[in-house]
Amino acid sequence: MRIREICERTGISLGLLEPGRHNAITDVPGVRVGHSTIVRDGEGPVKDIIRTGVTVIVPCDDIVENSVSAGYFSQNGNGEFTGCHWMDEAGLLSTPIALTNTHSVGVVRDAMISCYRERMPEFVPEWMLPAVAETWDGWLSDIFGMAVTPEHVREALDSASSGPVEEGCVGGGTGMILHDFKGGIGTSSRVTPADRGGYTVGVLVQGNYGKRHDLTIAGVPVGRYIPASRIPGKAEQERGERASKDTGSIIVVIATDAPISADQCRRLARRATLGLARTGGICGNGSGDIFAAFSTAHRFREETGRIYDIRTLGSDSLDELFRAVVEATHEAIVNAMCAAKTTSGIRGRVMHALPLDEVEAVMRRYGELNAALLADAREGKVALTVLPPESDPPAIPPAPSTPMKKEEPRA
């Protein structure tokens, strides 16, 4: 189940824009997604208990030969995203984007180079800077087990496809946690109105952050109504192992077919922060919140002396794309939670799935209240205090004066 189904049944809106056909990043033509999932139970209590994997986003089939415009933004930089410095410098993305766990960034990066060098030696240049990002899955998985191998990267690349995207406990999201429930990979998309270009914006997230009481879905503070006393989270299972802090991370990848420049891609990437905040993320000190955006509208081949004649949208035409990023980022995060299943891990820990029946019950009550208020508003039954246009605002009464205490001399 995805969150949109619950919202449709409860009368709650997820935004103003319509999703694409699959409500996924793959609604952007040419974009493909693949996963390799690793689940293994070893001797424990930590050793070889593995809940990890790799997810790849392939912007277009010829990404190695022809780069696309791209930009990135780091809201809080306690994380890693290789290749982002060149993305920032040149405004280009020249490889697929891979998502994995914190300790597997190196092997995924190296494997991507080897894979493309073996398969496309005539197109691979003298160097590659693969884009590989991470979040930490060490609460459930033996992160020192170094379970990800080059074969897993090849599997993710080979399985990359268009169409519906598997979500939840898959690929790089296998061991991730969101708002004290099981998280992982999530995706969503939006299409701008036809008179604004009809462009598609797709978002994919690997989410691993957040506190339960902050979880908000389509404006409804769902998290506060699912107490940890009944469905335990991290703190209830750690038993004082460490202080409870918001130390998680999230990677957001944004794709669009809108003709925008690298600088405009960077502006889109910044808007992912608003979708994260809409869901209840605060980007804590220990969080790695790094976002990248790319446009498939133009291709750039490394050829000396070549001049490109490209068209881009004007800045005044970006508002609908900004809205699309915010709405799709929020929905992608919640979709990751809706698809994830209860997962056991190291030290006997269990991260529970978001109880969708309870989510629907809470949202139904909010939906009923919202419908009643809207009906009253249409009939003028909702009392609103509105000042006449030329009247002065009411005076603020002065604070009551209190005699100052005489300072006692120090002993």
Buried (B, 14 or more C-beta within 10 A) or exposed (E): EBBBEBBEEBBBEBBEBEBBEBBBBBBBEBBBBBBBBBBEEBEEEBEBBBBBBBBBBBBBEBBBBBBBBBBBBBBBEBBBBBBBEBBBEBBBBBBBBBBBBBBBBBBBBBBBBBBBEEEEEEEBEEEBBBBBBBBBBBBBBBBEBBBBBBEBBBBBBEBBEBEEBBBBBBBBBBBBBBBBBBBBBBBBBBBBEEEBBEBBBBBBBBBBBBBBBBBBBBBBBBBEBBEBEEBBBBBEBBEEEEEBEBBBBBBBBBBBBBBBBBEBBBBBBBBBBBBBBBBBBBBBEBBBBBBBBBBBBBBBEEEEEEEEEEEBBEEEBBEBBBBBBBBBBBBBBBBBBBBBEBBEBBBEBEBBBBBBEBBBBBBBEBBEEBEEEEEEEEEEEEEEEEEEEEEEEEEEEEEEEEEEEEEEEEE
